[in-house]
């Protein structure tokens, strides 16, 4: 599902113009991004949390030059789904093997 699909479904379900829904979705995503960039986590009860995780410094390898490099500690955005969300996916999505 793409952002356009989400906008179309919300517009259809609520009877709101697609342009208004598009602006709302864009603003929501921008606010989440801005919060994470400032170091604040975003908690959406029943859905999940957008959090900032810290990755420790580690040693990596440059395969083409056969040398070791240090990868400095850094922060990355992450999403942790709520238990209700996880249980819904577990019970409704068939396991593909």
VOKE-643681 format. One record per residue (C-alpha): x, y, z; residue in three letters. Coordinates in Angstrom, 3 decimals. Example, Ala and Ser with C-alpha at 12.3 -4.5 7.8 and 13.67 -1.06 7.14 Angstrom:
BEGIN
<site><x>12.300</x><y>-4.500</y><z>7.800</z><marlo>ALA</marlo></site>
<site><x>13.670</x><y>-1.060</y><z>7.140</z><marlo>SER</marlo></site>
***
This chain:
BEGIN
<site><x>0.000</x><y>0.000</y><z>0.000</z><marlo>UNK</marlo></site>
<site><x>1.333</x><y>3.424</y><z>-0.951</z><marlo>UNK</marlo></site>
<site><x>0.675</x><y>6.883</y><z>0.448</z><marlo>UNK</marlo></site>
<site><x>-1.692</x><y>7.525</y><z>-2.480</z><marlo>UNK</marlo></site>
<site><x>-3.630</x><y>4.358</y><z>-1.590</z><marlo>UNK</marlo></site>
<site><x>-3.925</x><y>5.495</y><z>2.031</z><marlo>UNK</marlo></site>
<site><x>-5.161</x><y>8.929</y><z>0.957</z><marlo>UNK</marlo></site>
<site><x>-7.730</x><y>7.362</y><z>-1.400</z><marlo>UNK</marlo></site>
<site><x>-9.052</x><y>4.964</y><z>1.282</z><marlo>UNK</marlo></site>
<site><x>-9.368</x><y>7.687</y><z>3.938</z><marlo>UNK</marlo></site>
<site><x>-11.035</x><y>10.022</y><z>1.442</z><marlo>UNK</marlo></site>
<site><x>-13.498</x><y>7.329</y><z>0.412</z><marlo>UNK</marlo></site>
<site><x>-14.258</x><y>6.219</y><z>3.978</z><marlo>UNK</marlo></site>
<site><x>-14.760</x><y>9.707</y><z>5.437</z><marlo>UNK</marlo></site>
<site><x>-16.114</x><y>11.515</y><z>2.371</z><marlo>UNK</marlo></site>
<site><x>-13.402</x><y>14.179</y><z>2.503</z><marlo>UNK</marlo></site>
<site><x>-11.688</x><y>15.649</y><z>-0.563</z><marlo>UNK</marlo></site>
<site><x>-8.482</x><y>13.835</y><z>-1.515</z><marlo>UNK</marlo></site>
<site><x>-6.540</x><y>17.116</y><z>-1.453</z><marlo>UNK</marlo></site>
<site><x>-7.510</x><y>17.745</y><z>2.172</z><marlo>UNK</marlo></site>
<site><x>-6.619</x><y>14.186</y><z>3.179</z><marlo>UNK</marlo></site>
<site><x>-3.300</x><y>14.453</y><z>1.293</z><marlo>UNK</marlo></site>
<site><x>-2.429</x><y>17.641</y><z>3.183</z><marlo>UNK</marlo></site>
<site><x>-3.342</x><y>15.999</y><z>6.510</z><marlo>UNK</marlo></site>
<site><x>-1.252</x><y>12.885</y><z>5.837</z><marlo>UNK</marlo></site>
<site><x>1.717</x><y>14.988</y><z>4.664</z><marlo>UNK</marlo></site>
<site><x>1.477</x><y>17.193</y><z>7.768</z><marlo>UNK</marlo></site>
<site><x>1.283</x><y>14.146</y><z>10.059</z><marlo>UNK</marlo></site>
<site><x>4.390</x><y>12.611</y><z>8.507</z><marlo>UNK</marlo></site>
<site><x>6.257</x><y>15.927</y><z>8.663</z><marlo>UNK</marlo></site>
<site><x>5.403</x><y>16.328</y><z>12.362</z><marlo>UNK</marlo></site>
<site><x>6.627</x><y>12.789</y><z>13.154</z><marlo>UNK</marlo></site>
<site><x>9.837</x><y>13.482</y><z>11.227</z><marlo>UNK</marlo></site>
<site><x>10.371</x><y>16.853</y><z>12.943</z><marlo>UNK</marlo></site>
<site><x>9.808</x><y>15.325</y><z>16.393</z><marlo>UNK</marlo></site>
<site><x>12.298</x><y>12.521</y><z>15.772</z><marlo>UNK</marlo></site>
<site><x>14.866</x><y>14.933</y><z>14.333</z><marlo>UNK</marlo></site>
<site><x>14.646</x><y>16.980</y><z>17.540</z><marlo>UNK</marlo></site>
<site><x>15.136</x><y>13.820</y><z>19.658</z><marlo>UNK</marlo></site>
<site><x>11.523</x><y>13.415</y><z>20.798</z><marlo>UNK</marlo></site>
<site><x>9.743</x><y>10.074</y><z>20.443</z><marlo>UNK</marlo></site>
<site><x>6.171</x><y>9.876</y><z>19.095</z><marlo>UNK</marlo></site>
<site><x>3.725</x><y>7.558</y><z>20.910</z><marlo>UNK</marlo></site>
<site><x>0.449</x><y>6.555</y><z>19.222</z><marlo>UNK</marlo></site>
<site><x>-1.550</x><y>4.446</y><z>21.661</z><marlo>UNK</marlo></site>
<site><x>-2.876</x><y>1.248</y><z>20.083</z><marlo>UNK</marlo></site>
<site><x>-0.705</x><y>1.717</y><z>16.972</z><marlo>UNK</marlo></site>
<site><x>2.933</x><y>2.000</y><z>17.981</z><marlo>UNK</marlo></site>
<site><x>5.853</x><y>4.279</y><z>18.727</z><marlo>UNK</marlo></site>
<site><x>8.264</x><y>6.102</y><z>16.456</z><marlo>UNK</marlo></site>
<site><x>11.500</x><y>6.211</y><z>18.442</z><marlo>UNK</marlo></site>
<site><x>15.119</x><y>7.288</y><z>18.082</z><marlo>UNK</marlo></site>
<site><x>17.547</x><y>4.404</y><z>18.620</z><marlo>UNK</marlo></site>
<site><x>21.264</x><y>4.836</y><z>19.245</z><marlo>UNK</marlo></site>
<site><x>23.642</x><y>2.516</y><z>17.438</z><marlo>UNK</marlo></site>
<site><x>26.965</x><y>1.934</y><z>19.174</z><marlo>UNK</marlo></site>
<site><x>30.324</x><y>2.496</y><z>17.502</z><marlo>UNK</marlo></site>
<site><x>31.556</x><y>-0.566</y><z>15.674</z><marlo>UNK</marlo></site>
<site><x>34.310</x><y>-1.798</y><z>13.390</z><marlo>UNK</marlo></site>
<site><x>33.431</x><y>-2.553</y><z>9.803</z><marlo>UNK</marlo></site>
<site><x>35.329</x><y>-3.706</y><z>6.732</z><marlo>UNK</marlo></site>
<site><x>35.892</x><y>-2.079</y><z>3.367</z><marlo>UNK</marlo></site>
<site><x>35.893</x><y>-5.229</y><z>1.243</z><marlo>UNK</marlo></site>
<site><x>37.281</x><y>-3.604</y><z>-1.925</z><marlo>UNK</marlo></site>
<site><x>40.370</x><y>-2.235</y><z>-0.123</z><marlo>UNK</marlo></site>
<site><x>40.541</x><y>-5.020</y><z>2.496</z><marlo>UNK</marlo></site>
<site><x>40.801</x><y>-2.510</y><z>5.352</z><marlo>UNK</marlo></site>
<site><x>38.978</x><y>-2.004</y><z>8.621</z><marlo>UNK</marlo></site>
<site><x>37.015</x><y>1.164</y><z>9.272</z><marlo>UNK</marlo></site>
<site><x>35.386</x><y>2.581</y><z>12.372</z><marlo>UNK</marlo></site>
<site><x>31.679</x><y>3.287</y><z>12.067</z><marlo>UNK</marlo></site>
<site><x>30.887</x><y>5.992</y><z>14.634</z><marlo>UNK</marlo></site>
<site><x>27.940</x><y>5.825</y><z>17.028</z><marlo>UNK</marlo></site>
<site><x>24.804</x><y>7.283</y><z>15.450</z><marlo>UNK</marlo></site>
<site><x>21.060</x><y>7.634</y><z>15.900</z><marlo>UNK</marlo></site>
<site><x>18.451</x><y>6.051</y><z>13.634</z><marlo>UNK</marlo></site>
<site><x>14.650</x><y>6.302</y><z>13.513</z><marlo>UNK</marlo></site>
<site><x>12.718</x><y>3.125</y><z>14.348</z><marlo>UNK</marlo></site>
<site><x>9.112</x><y>1.997</y><z>14.690</z><marlo>UNK</marlo></site>
<site><x>7.916</x><y>-0.296</y><z>17.465</z><marlo>UNK</marlo></site>
<site><x>4.361</x><y>-1.569</y><z>16.926</z><marlo>UNK</marlo></site>
<site><x>1.905</x><y>-1.777</y><z>19.838</z><marlo>UNK</marlo></site>
<site><x>1.003</x><y>-5.216</y><z>21.225</z><marlo>UNK</marlo></site>
<site><x>-2.545</x><y>-4.916</y><z>19.850</z><marlo>UNK</marlo></site>
<site><x>-1.118</x><y>-4.176</y><z>16.404</z><marlo>UNK</marlo></site>
<site><x>1.280</x><y>-7.155</y><z>16.553</z><marlo>UNK</marlo></site>
<site><x>-1.440</x><y>-9.541</y><z>17.735</z><marlo>UNK</marlo></site>
<site><x>-3.782</x><y>-8.395</y><z>14.950</z><marlo>UNK</marlo></site>
<site><x>-1.153</x><y>-9.094</y><z>12.305</z><marlo>UNK</marlo></site>
<site><x>-0.258</x><y>-12.453</y><z>13.855</z><marlo>UNK</marlo></site>
<site><x>-3.864</x><y>-13.634</y><z>13.917</z><marlo>UNK</marlo></site>
<site><x>-4.982</x><y>-12.261</y><z>10.539</z><marlo>UNK</marlo></site>
<site><x>-2.022</x><y>-12.672</y><z>8.164</z><marlo>UNK</marlo></site>
<site><x>-1.273</x><y>-16.133</y><z>6.826</z><marlo>UNK</marlo></site>
<site><x>2.336</x><y>-17.327</y><z>7.144</z><marlo>UNK</marlo></site>
<site><x>3.983</x><y>-17.643</y><z>3.715</z><marlo>UNK</marlo></site>
<site><x>6.713</x><y>-20.240</y><z>3.346</z><marlo>UNK</marlo></site>
***
